[in-house]
Amino acid sequence: MDKWFGEEEEDQEDEEGLSPSGAKKPGEDKQQPDEEKEEGQEGSRKAKAKRKPKNTSQAAAGETKSDDPRQQKRDAEKSDSLEESIRYWQGSDRIDSSLDRVKETLKETVGLGSTFDVIFREMSFGGKRTALLCISGFTKDTIADEILKRLTYLTPENLSAEVIRDFMHVYIPHIQVELSDMLSETVNKVLTGNSALFIEGESRVIVMDTRAYPARSPDEPTIERVVRGSRDGFTETLLSNVALVRRRVRDPGLKLEMHQVGRRTRTDVCLAYIDDIVDKTQVQAVTDKIKSINIEGIPLADKQLEEAIIGAGWNPYPMVRYSERPDIVASMLLEGRIILFVDTSPSVVVLPTTFFDLCQHAEENRQTPFIGTYLRWVRFAGVFASMFLLPLWLLLVVHPELKPPMFDFLGPQKSAKLPLIAQFLLVEFGVDLLRLAAVHTPNPLGSAMGLIAAILVGNIAVDTGLFVNEVILYMAVAAIGMFATPSYELGLANRIVRLVLLVLVAMFQVPGLVIGSTVLIVMLTLNRSYNSSYLWPFIPFNAKALGSILFRTPVLYAKTRPSFNKARDNTRMSDSTDNRGQS
């Protein structure tokens, strides 16, 4: 057995380019100095190893592995990026003209041969040895087959001295084709779904866009539903999302800048804006932030990107607006906003934004101005109730002398075994638990879970005297107001404020409510969404803009864009359009 394992060691060394004596075979790449030192001491290590008894095959295998120079080089690698890894293994990021050396580099950098979806298809066209590198799950078979079918008709007589030029401009019938001479750039494009054609003897490759991502068809968003309006929403494919917006904004000034974030994930991020409307200072600031992100990746897409470029920390209020509707995003673009599309995310980031902007919904603009204004006021009332209804009711119960005569009916008609603040906190956590359970409950069981929560928990809790009816009633109204808030993130932040105000009222009564409300307004005033006031147009006060927030104005009366985002072109319509609207 010892002799058998020793022969295996020598065979493995031969495969790695070493002779049995430890010398390198000619033609092999230079090893690093520390590895040469290791090779110089290899003979003495083997002599010692032969004197040691090998008890098990596992010990022998482990010793063989430790003596493998290539494995030692793998263990010593500490590359932070693909480019560093390629330089580590082949000494340069340039594409080698030898397909064999390229193949060896790909084995060590992208797992060629050990990863099943990395394809390196070697073929011969026109007497030239070639290889096609692609990811099987991202490549559209029909496009790749058509390209390869065309190349099969090549003969050596069809090729001139400039082989790469003939392949690219004459014999590859595809629209998006480009040349690349850097291996890291080529591999990164292949990992996004492109295909790369390597040609023996050429130091450049042909990169072809043959992408076909797994995607679902656009469906209506679940959060931003409307009674009347479009039913198409964003999907997880960035290109489809951009096309949905481009369909609505056919402006040549619409700019789409592509970036990649994350050393490992290299997630595609698209920065969209209308060039002659948006504030270029804001665009440059967002671009610099995206380019300065130095993390390993953003697998959770838009939320992690927001935290990286906004840096809100522990602030519960959202500093950006999320939307899953392309019509909303198109209207935001026309207002001079900046849009961030993130691949694999069905929602986009809109910035800058305000508190009142997060309280508006697409349904208000799908109805007449009068009905839209009514719906907006109802929504504002729901947002106010989700924050202040429970603290105000608790304060009036604790201090009945503060109640106006017309509100004498307010207050618990019966007493309960638990204090009011304990009841409110238990019901708050119960509603949150119910919301989380609803998210994770399969659809066929959702109605059954609702009946259990409403009848068995709520009704029995009142009958046993643990809760009073008014607590359940007002908590339900506050919860409805939270769910009526258009922005899901804003609703959750308002709920945290309600909890804090409840505790302050229970501890300090009137001063607690006053101080808590004051601190809330000051905190919201100090918030900035990319140098834009979060409480605009309330602070700083702008009467005309506040009127457009409170009332849904007709289209032809909205002549200017919101001023808080500092649009370069502040006018929505020309003088001729304005005159026609007034006639």
C-alpha positions as CSV (number, residue, x, y, z in Angstrom):
1,M,0.0,0.0,0.0
2,D,2.8,2.4,0.8
3,K,4.4,1.8,-2.6
4,W,1.0,2.3,-4.3
5,F,0.4,5.7,-2.6
6,G,4.0,6.7,-3.4
7,E,3.4,6.0,-7.1
8,E,0.3,8.1,-6.9
9,E,2.2,11.0,-5.5
10,E,4.7,10.9,-8.3
11,D,2.0,10.7,-10.9
12,Q,0.2,13.6,-9.4
13,E,3.4,15.6,-9.4
14,D,3.9,14.9,-13.1
15,E,0.4,16.2,-13.9
16,E,1.2,19.4,-12.1
17,G,4.4,20.0,-14.1
18,L,7.0,18.6,-11.7
19,S,9.5,15.8,-12.2
20,P,9.9,13.2,-9.5
21,S,13.0,15.0,-8.3
22,G,11.1,18.2,-7.7
23,A,12.3,20.1,-10.8
24,K,9.9,21.9,-13.1
25,K,9.1,20.7,-16.6
26,P,10.0,23.1,-19.4
27,G,7.2,25.4,-20.6
28,E,5.5,25.7,-17.3
29,D,4.6,29.1,-15.7
30,K,6.9,30.4,-13.0
31,Q,5.9,29.7,-9.5
32,Q,6.0,32.3,-6.7
33,P,9.2,32.5,-4.7
34,D,7.7,30.9,-1.6
35,E,6.5,28.0,-3.7
36,E,10.0,27.6,-5.2
37,K,11.4,27.4,-1.7
38,E,8.8,24.7,-0.9
39,E,9.8,22.8,-3.9
40,G,13.5,23.0,-2.9
41,Q,12.6,21.3,0.4
42,E,10.3,18.7,-1.2
43,G,13.0,16.0,-1.4
44,S,13.7,16.2,2.3
45,R,10.0,16.2,3.2
46,K,9.5,13.0,1.1
47,A,12.4,11.2,2.7
48,K,10.9,11.9,6.1
49,A,7.5,10.9,4.9
50,K,8.8,7.5,3.7
51,R,10.2,6.8,7.1
52,K,6.8,7.5,8.8
53,P,4.4,4.6,8.9
54,K,1.1,5.3,7.1
55,N,-1.7,3.9,9.3
56,T,-4.7,4.8,7.1
57,S,-5.5,5.8,3.5
58,Q,-6.9,9.1,4.8
59,A,-3.6,10.1,6.3
60,A,-1.8,9.2,3.1
61,A,-4.3,11.2,1.0
62,G,-4.0,14.2,3.3
63,E,-0.2,14.1,3.0
64,T,-0.4,13.9,-0.8
65,K,-2.7,16.9,-0.8
66,S,-0.3,19.0,1.4
67,D,2.5,18.2,-1.1
68,D,0.5,19.4,-4.1
69,P,1.9,22.7,-5.2
70,R,-1.2,23.7,-7.0
71,Q,-3.3,23.0,-4.0
72,Q,-0.9,25.0,-1.9
73,K,-1.3,27.9,-4.3
74,R,-5.1,27.6,-4.0
75,D,-4.9,27.7,-0.2
76,A,-2.6,30.7,-0.3
77,E,-4.9,32.7,-2.6
78,K,-6.5,35.8,-1.0
79,S,-8.0,37.6,-3.9
80,D,-10.9,40.0,-3.3
81,S,-12.0,40.3,-6.9
82,L,-12.1,38.4,-10.1
83,E,-9.4,40.6,-11.6
84,E,-7.0,39.9,-8.7
85,S,-7.7,36.1,-9.0
86,I,-6.9,36.1,-12.7
87,R,-3.7,38.0,-12.2
88,Y,-2.8,35.6,-9.4
89,W,-3.1,32.5,-11.6
90,Q,-1.8,33.7,-15.0
91,G,0.2,36.8,-14.1
92,S,-1.8,39.2,-16.3
93,D,-5.4,40.1,-17.0
94,R,-4.9,40.1,-20.7
95,I,-6.4,37.2,-22.7
96,D,-3.9,34.6,-23.5
97,S,-3.7,33.5,-27.2
98,S,-3.6,29.8,-26.1
99,L,-6.9,28.2,-25.4
100,D,-5.3,25.6,-23.1
101,R,-3.9,28.3,-20.8
102,V,-7.2,30.1,-20.8
103,K,-9.0,27.0,-19.9
104,E,-6.6,26.3,-17.0
105,T,-7.1,29.8,-15.7
106,L,-10.9,29.4,-16.0
107,K,-10.7,26.2,-14.0
108,E,-9.2,28.0,-11.1
109,T,-11.2,31.3,-11.2
110,V,-14.7,30.4,-12.3
111,G,-14.9,26.7,-11.4
112,L,-14.8,25.4,-15.0
113,G,-15.2,21.6,-14.8
114,S,-16.5,21.6,-11.2
115,T,-19.5,24.0,-11.7
116,F,-22.1,22.3,-14.0
117,D,-23.6,25.5,-15.5
118,V,-20.3,27.0,-16.7
119,I,-19.9,25.8,-20.3
120,F,-16.6,25.8,-22.3
121,R,-17.6,24.3,-25.6
122,E,-14.5,23.6,-27.8
123,M,-15.1,23.5,-31.6
124,S,-13.4,24.1,-34.9
125,F,-14.6,26.6,-37.6
126,G,-12.7,27.4,-40.8
127,G,-9.7,25.4,-39.6
128,K,-9.5,27.5,-36.5
129,R,-9.8,26.0,-33.0
130,T,-12.4,28.0,-31.0
131,A,-14.2,27.7,-27.7
132,L,-17.6,29.2,-26.5
133,L,-17.8,30.2,-22.9
134,C,-21.3,30.7,-21.5
135,I,-23.6,30.1,-18.5
136,S,-26.2,27.5,-19.5
137,G,-29.0,29.0,-17.5
138,F,-28.6,32.5,-19.0
139,T,-28.0,31.6,-22.6
140,K,-30.9,31.6,-25.1
141,D,-30.5,28.4,-27.1
142,T,-32.0,29.6,-30.3
143,I,-29.7,32.6,-30.6
144,A,-26.5,30.5,-29.8
145,D,-27.6,27.7,-32.2
146,E,-28.1,30.2,-35.0
147,I,-24.7,31.7,-34.5
148,L,-23.0,28.4,-34.4
149,K,-24.9,27.1,-37.4
150,R,-23.7,30.1,-39.4
151,L,-20.1,29.5,-38.4
152,T,-20.2,25.8,-39.5
153,Y,-20.2,27.0,-43.1
154,L,-16.7,28.6,-42.7
155,T,-13.7,27.2,-44.6
156,P,-10.1,28.2,-44.4
157,E,-10.4,30.0,-47.7
158,N,-13.1,32.3,-46.3
159,L,-10.8,33.7,-43.7
160,S,-8.4,36.5,-44.3
161,A,-5.3,37.4,-42.2
162,E,-7.5,39.2,-39.7
163,V,-9.5,36.3,-38.4
164,I,-11.1,38.0,-35.5
165,R,-12.4,40.8,-37.8
166,D,-13.9,38.2,-40.2
167,F,-15.6,36.3,-37.4
168,M,-17.1,39.4,-35.8
169,H,-18.2,41.6,-38.8
170,V,-19.0,38.9,-41.5
171,Y,-19.9,35.6,-40.0
172,I,-21.7,36.2,-36.7
173,P,-25.3,37.3,-37.5
174,H,-26.1,39.1,-34.3
175,I,-26.9,42.6,-33.2
176,Q,-25.0,43.1,-30.0
177,V,-21.4,42.0,-30.5
178,E,-18.2,43.5,-29.2
179,L,-14.5,42.7,-28.8
180,S,-12.8,42.4,-25.4
181,D,-9.1,41.9,-24.6
182,M,-9.3,41.6,-20.8
183,L,-10.2,38.2,-19.3
184,S,-11.8,39.6,-16.1
185,E,-14.1,41.9,-18.2
186,T,-15.0,39.0,-20.4
187,V,-15.8,36.7,-17.5
188,N,-17.9,39.3,-15.8
189,K,-20.0,39.8,-19.0
190,V,-20.4,36.0,-19.3
191,L,-21.7,35.9,-15.7
192,T,-24.3,38.4,-16.7
193,G,-25.6,36.1,-19.5
194,N,-23.4,37.0,-22.5
195,S,-21.4,34.4,-24.5
196,A,-17.7,34.7,-25.3
197,L,-16.1,33.1,-28.3
198,F,-12.3,32.4,-27.9
199,I,-10.2,31.8,-31.0
200,E,-6.8,30.0,-30.9
201,G,-4.0,32.4,-31.6
202,E,-6.0,35.5,-30.9
203,S,-5.6,37.7,-27.8
204,R,-9.1,39.1,-28.1
205,V,-12.5,37.5,-27.8
206,I,-15.9,38.1,-29.3
207,V,-18.6,38.8,-26.7
208,M,-22.2,38.3,-27.9
209,D,-25.4,39.2,-26.0
210,T,-27.3,36.0,-25.9
211,R,-29.1,36.6,-22.5
212,A,-32.4,35.1,-21.6
213,Y,-33.0,35.6,-17.9
214,P,-35.6,33.5,-16.1
215,A,-38.5,36.0,-15.7
216,R,-42.2,36.1,-15.0
217,S,-44.8,38.2,-16.8
218,P,-45.8,41.6,-15.4
219,D,-48.6,41.3,-12.8
220,E,-50.5,43.9,-10.9
221,P,-48.5,45.0,-7.7
222,T,-50.0,43.7,-4.5
223,I,-49.3,46.9,-2.4
224,E,-50.2,49.6,-4.9
225,R,-53.5,48.2,-6.3
226,V,-56.0,50.5,-8.0
227,V,-59.6,50.1,-8.9
228,R,-59.1,51.7,-12.4
229,G,-55.7,51.7,-14.0
230,S,-53.0,49.7,-15.6
231,R,-52.4,46.2,-14.3
232,D,-48.7,45.8,-15.3
233,G,-46.1,45.9,-12.5
234,F,-42.4,45.5,-12.3
235,T,-40.8,42.1,-12.3
236,E,-37.4,40.9,-11.1
237,T,-35.8,41.5,-14.5
238,L,-34.2,44.9,-14.9
239,L,-34.4,45.1,-18.7
240,S,-38.2,44.4,-18.6
241,N,-38.7,47.1,-15.9
242,V,-36.8,49.7,-17.9
243,A,-38.9,48.8,-21.0
244,L,-42.1,49.3,-19.0
245,V,-41.1,52.8,-18.1
246,R,-39.6,53.6,-21.6
247,R,-43.0,52.7,-23.0
248,R,-44.6,55.5,-21.0
249,V,-41.8,58.1,-21.3
250,R,-40.8,58.3,-25.0
251,D,-38.5,61.2,-24.3
252,P,-35.1,61.3,-25.9
253,G,-33.9,63.0,-22.8
254,L,-34.5,59.9,-20.7
255,K,-31.0,58.8,-19.6
256,L,-30.3,55.2,-18.3
257,E,-26.9,54.8,-16.7
258,M,-25.8,51.3,-15.8
259,H,-23.6,50.5,-12.8
260,Q,-22.5,47.3,-11.1
261,V,-22.4,47.1,-7.3
262,G,-20.7,44.4,-5.2
263,R,-17.4,42.7,-5.6
264,R,-19.0,39.3,-5.7
265,T,-22.6,39.8,-6.8
266,R,-21.9,42.5,-9.3
267,T,-25.6,43.5,-9.3
268,D,-26.8,45.6,-12.1
269,V,-28.1,49.0,-11.0
270,C,-29.6,51.4,-13.5
271,L,-29.8,55.2,-12.7
272,A,-32.7,56.8,-14.7
273,Y,-33.6,60.5,-15.0
274,I,-34.7,63.0,-17.7
275,D,-31.6,65.0,-18.6
276,D,-33.2,68.4,-19.2
277,I,-35.4,68.3,-16.0
278,V,-33.4,66.7,-13.2
279,D,-31.0,68.5,-10.9
280,K,-27.5,67.5,-12.2
281,T,-26.0,68.0,-8.8
282,Q,-28.2,65.4,-7.3
283,V,-27.5,63.0,-10.2
284,Q,-23.7,63.4,-9.6
285,A,-24.1,62.9,-5.9
286,V,-26.1,59.7,-6.3
287,T,-23.6,58.4,-9.0
288,D,-20.6,59.1,-6.7
289,K,-22.3,57.3,-3.9
290,I,-23.0,54.2,-6.0
291,K,-19.4,54.1,-7.3
292,S,-18.0,54.5,-3.8
293,I,-19.9,51.4,-2.5
294,N,-17.3,48.8,-1.6
295,I,-19.0,45.7,-0.3
296,E,-19.1,42.1,-1.4
297,G,-22.6,42.4,-2.8
298,I,-26.2,43.4,-2.4
299,P,-28.2,40.1,-2.7
300,L,-31.2,41.8,-1.1
301,A,-31.2,44.3,-4.0
302,D,-32.8,47.7,-3.6
303,K,-33.1,47.8,0.2
304,Q,-29.4,47.2,0.7
305,L,-28.6,49.7,-2.0
306,E,-30.7,52.3,-0.2
307,E,-28.9,51.7,3.1
308,A,-25.5,52.0,1.3
309,I,-26.2,55.3,-0.5
310,I,-28.6,57.0,2.1
311,G,-27.0,56.0,5.3
312,A,-30.1,56.6,7.5
313,G,-28.8,54.4,10.3
314,W,-31.5,53.7,12.9
315,N,-34.0,56.2,11.6
316,P,-37.3,54.4,11.3
317,Y,-38.7,56.7,8.6
318,P,-38.0,55.9,4.9
319,M,-35.8,58.4,3.1
320,V,-36.7,57.1,-0.3
321,R,-40.0,55.9,-1.9
322,Y,-40.5,52.4,-3.3
323,S,-42.8,51.8,-6.1
324,E,-43.9,48.7,-8.1
325,R,-45.9,50.6,-10.7
326,P,-44.4,51.9,-14.0
327,D,-47.0,54.7,-14.3
328,I,-46.0,56.1,-10.9
329,V,-42.3,55.9,-11.8
330,A,-43.0,57.7,-15.1
331,S,-44.8,60.5,-13.3
332,M,-41.9,60.8,-10.9
333,L,-39.5,61.1,-13.8
334,L,-41.5,63.9,-15.2
335,E,-41.3,65.7,-11.8
336,G,-37.5,65.6,-12.0
337,R,-36.9,62.7,-9.6
338,I,-34.1,60.1,-9.8
339,I,-35.0,56.5,-10.2
340,L,-32.9,53.5,-9.3
341,F,-33.6,50.1,-10.9
342,V,-31.9,47.2,-9.3
343,D,-31.8,43.8,-11.0
344,T,-33.7,41.0,-9.2
345,S,-36.0,43.5,-7.4
346,P,-39.7,44.0,-8.4
347,S,-39.6,47.5,-7.0
348,V,-37.6,50.6,-7.8
349,V,-36.2,53.4,-5.6
350,V,-37.5,57.0,-6.1
351,L,-35.5,59.9,-4.6
352,P,-35.7,62.5,-3.2
353,T,-39.0,62.1,-1.4
354,T,-41.1,63.7,1.4
355,F,-43.4,62.6,4.2
356,F,-46.5,63.9,2.3
357,D,-45.3,62.3,-0.9
358,L,-45.3,58.9,0.8
359,C,-49.0,59.5,1.8
360,Q,-50.2,59.8,-1.8
361,H,-51.6,56.9,-3.9
362,A,-52.2,56.3,-7.6
363,E,-55.9,55.8,-7.0
364,E,-56.4,59.5,-6.3
365,N,-55.1,60.5,-9.8
366,R,-57.4,57.9,-11.4
367,Q,-60.6,59.6,-10.2
368,T,-62.0,63.1,-10.7
369,P,-60.2,65.9,-8.8
370,F,-63.1,66.2,-6.3
371,I,-63.2,62.4,-5.6
372,G,-59.4,62.3,-5.6
373,T,-59.3,65.1,-3.0
374,Y,-61.9,63.3,-0.8
375,L,-59.9,60.0,-1.0
376,R,-56.7,61.9,-0.1
377,W,-58.3,63.5,3.0
378,V,-59.6,60.1,4.1
379,R,-56.1,58.7,3.7
380,F,-54.6,61.6,5.6
381,A,-57.1,60.9,8.4
382,G,-56.1,57.3,8.5
383,V,-52.4,58.2,8.7
384,F,-53.2,60.6,11.6
385,A,-55.3,58.0,13.4
386,S,-52.5,55.4,13.1
387,M,-50.2,57.7,15.0
388,F,-52.2,59.8,17.5
389,L,-55.7,58.1,18.0
390,L,-54.6,55.7,20.7
391,P,-52.4,58.1,22.7
392,L,-55.1,60.8,22.6
393,W,-57.8,58.4,23.8
394,L,-55.5,57.1,26.6
395,L,-54.8,60.7,27.7
396,L,-58.5,61.6,27.8
397,V,-59.2,58.4,29.9
398,V,-56.4,59.2,32.4
399,H,-57.5,62.9,32.5
400,P,-61.3,63.1,32.1
401,E,-61.3,66.8,32.8
402,L,-59.6,67.4,29.4
403,K,-62.6,65.9,27.5
404,P,-64.9,68.4,25.8
405,P,-68.6,68.0,26.8
406,M,-69.4,66.5,23.4
407,F,-66.9,63.7,24.0
408,D,-68.2,62.6,27.4
409,F,-69.0,59.2,25.9
410,L,-65.3,58.4,25.4
411,G,-63.8,56.1,28.0
412,P,-64.1,52.5,29.0
413,Q,-67.6,51.6,30.2
414,K,-66.2,48.6,32.2
415,S,-63.0,47.9,34.0
416,A,-60.6,45.1,33.2
417,K,-58.1,43.1,35.0
418,L,-55.2,44.6,33.2
419,P,-54.1,48.3,33.1
420,L,-55.0,50.2,29.9
421,I,-51.3,50.6,28.8
422,A,-50.8,46.8,29.3
423,Q,-53.9,46.1,27.2
424,F,-52.7,48.5,24.4
425,L,-49.2,46.9,24.3
426,L,-50.5,43.4,24.3
427,V,-53.0,44.2,21.5
428,E,-50.2,46.0,19.5
429,F,-48.0,43.0,19.7
430,G,-51.0,40.8,18.9
431,V,-51.7,42.7,15.7
432,D,-48.1,42.5,14.7
433,L,-48.1,38.8,15.3
434,L,-51.3,38.4,13.3
435,R,-49.7,40.4,10.4
436,L,-46.6,38.2,10.4
437,A,-48.8,35.1,10.5
438,A,-50.8,36.4,7.6
439,V,-47.6,36.8,5.5
440,H,-46.5,33.2,6.2
441,T,-49.9,31.5,6.0
442,P,-50.9,29.7,2.8
443,N,-53.7,31.4,1.0
444,P,-56.3,28.6,1.5
445,L,-55.7,28.9,5.3
446,G,-55.7,32.7,5.5
447,S,-59.5,33.1,6.2
448,A,-59.4,30.4,8.8
449,M,-56.5,32.2,10.6
450,G,-58.5,35.5,10.5
451,L,-61.5,33.8,12.2
452,I,-59.3,32.3,14.9
453,A,-57.7,35.7,15.6
454,A,-61.0,37.6,15.6
455,I,-63.4,35.2,17.4
456,L,-61.3,33.0,19.6
457,V,-58.7,35.5,20.7
458,G,-60.4,38.9,20.5
459,N,-63.9,37.9,21.7
460,I,-62.8,35.6,24.4
461,A,-60.2,38.1,25.7
462,V,-63.0,40.6,26.2
463,D,-65.5,38.1,27.7
464,T,-62.9,37.0,30.3
465,G,-62.3,40.5,31.4
466,L,-58.7,40.8,30.2
467,F,-59.5,43.6,27.8
468,V,-62.2,46.3,27.4
469,N,-64.2,46.7,24.2
470,E,-62.9,50.2,23.5
471,V,-59.3,49.1,23.4
472,I,-60.1,46.5,20.7
473,L,-62.2,49.1,18.8
474,Y,-59.6,51.9,18.7
475,M,-56.8,49.5,18.1
476,A,-58.6,48.2,15.1
477,V,-59.1,51.8,13.8
478,A,-55.4,52.5,14.2
479,A,-54.4,49.3,12.5
480,I,-56.7,50.1,9.6
481,G,-55.1,53.5,9.3
482,M,-51.7,51.9,9.2
483,F,-52.7,49.6,6.4
484,A,-54.3,52.4,4.6
485,T,-51.0,54.2,4.4
486,P,-49.8,53.9,0.8
487,S,-46.1,53.4,1.8
488,Y,-45.7,50.2,3.7
489,E,-42.4,51.5,5.2
490,L,-44.1,54.7,6.4
491,G,-46.9,52.7,8.0
492,L,-44.5,50.6,10.0
493,A,-42.6,53.8,11.1
494,N,-45.8,55.5,12.2
495,R,-46.6,52.4,14.3
496,I,-43.3,52.7,16.2
497,V,-44.2,56.4,16.9
498,R,-47.6,55.3,18.2
499,L,-46.0,52.8,20.6
500,V,-43.6,55.5,21.9
501,L,-46.4,58.0,22.4
502,L,-48.5,55.5,24.3
503,V,-45.6,54.8,26.7
504,L,-44.9,58.5,27.2
505,V,-48.6,59.3,27.8
506,A,-48.8,56.4,30.4
507,M,-45.7,57.7,32.2
508,F,-46.0,61.5,31.9
509,Q,-49.6,62.2,30.8
510,V,-50.0,65.6,29.0
511,P,-46.2,66.5,29.1
512,G,-45.4,63.2,27.6
513,L,-47.7,63.7,24.6
514,V,-46.6,67.2,24.0
515,I,-42.9,66.5,24.3
516,G,-43.2,63.3,22.2
517,S,-45.0,65.1,19.4
518,T,-42.5,68.0,19.5
519,V,-39.6,65.6,19.3
520,L,-41.3,63.8,16.4
521,I,-41.7,67.0,14.4
522,V,-38.2,68.1,15.1
523,M,-36.8,64.8,14.0
524,L,-38.8,64.8,10.8
525,T,-37.7,68.4,10.1
526,L,-34.0,67.5,10.5
527,N,-34.4,64.5,8.1
528,R,-33.0,65.2,4.7
529,S,-33.7,63.1,1.5
530,Y,-30.7,64.1,-0.6
531,N,-30.7,67.7,0.6
532,S,-34.4,68.0,0.3
533,S,-36.6,68.8,3.3
534,Y,-38.6,65.8,4.5
535,L,-41.6,67.8,5.7
536,W,-41.8,70.0,2.6
537,P,-44.1,72.0,2.0
538,F,-45.1,72.3,5.7
539,I,-41.5,73.0,6.7
540,P,-40.3,75.2,5.0
541,F,-43.8,76.5,4.5
542,N,-45.0,76.8,0.9
543,A,-48.7,77.6,0.8
544,K,-49.2,76.9,-2.9
545,A,-47.4,73.6,-2.8
546,L,-49.3,72.7,0.4
547,G,-52.5,73.3,-1.4
548,S,-51.5,70.9,-4.2
549,I,-50.8,68.3,-1.5
550,L,-54.2,68.8,0.3
551,F,-56.2,69.0,-3.0
552,R,-55.9,66.9,-6.1
553,T,-55.6,69.6,-8.7
554,P,-56.7,69.1,-12.3
555,V,-54.0,68.2,-14.8
556,L,-54.1,71.5,-16.7
557,Y,-53.9,73.5,-13.4
558,A,-50.6,71.8,-12.3
559,K,-48.4,74.2,-14.2
560,T,-45.1,73.8,-12.3
561,R,-43.1,70.9,-10.9
562,P,-42.5,70.5,-7.1
563,S,-39.7,72.8,-6.1
564,F,-38.2,70.7,-3.3
565,N,-36.2,68.5,-5.8
566,K,-34.7,71.6,-7.5
567,A,-35.7,70.7,-11.1
568,R,-33.8,72.5,-13.8
569,D,-37.0,73.0,-15.9
570,N,-39.8,73.9,-13.4
571,T,-42.6,74.4,-15.9
572,R,-44.8,71.5,-17.0
573,M,-46.5,73.1,-20.0
574,S,-45.8,75.8,-22.6
575,D,-47.6,79.1,-22.9
576,S,-49.7,77.8,-25.8
577,T,-50.9,74.8,-23.9
578,D,-51.7,77.0,-20.9
579,N,-53.8,79.3,-23.1
580,R,-55.7,76.4,-24.6
581,G,-56.5,75.1,-21.1
582,Q,-57.9,78.5,-20.0
583,S,-60.0,79.1,-23.1
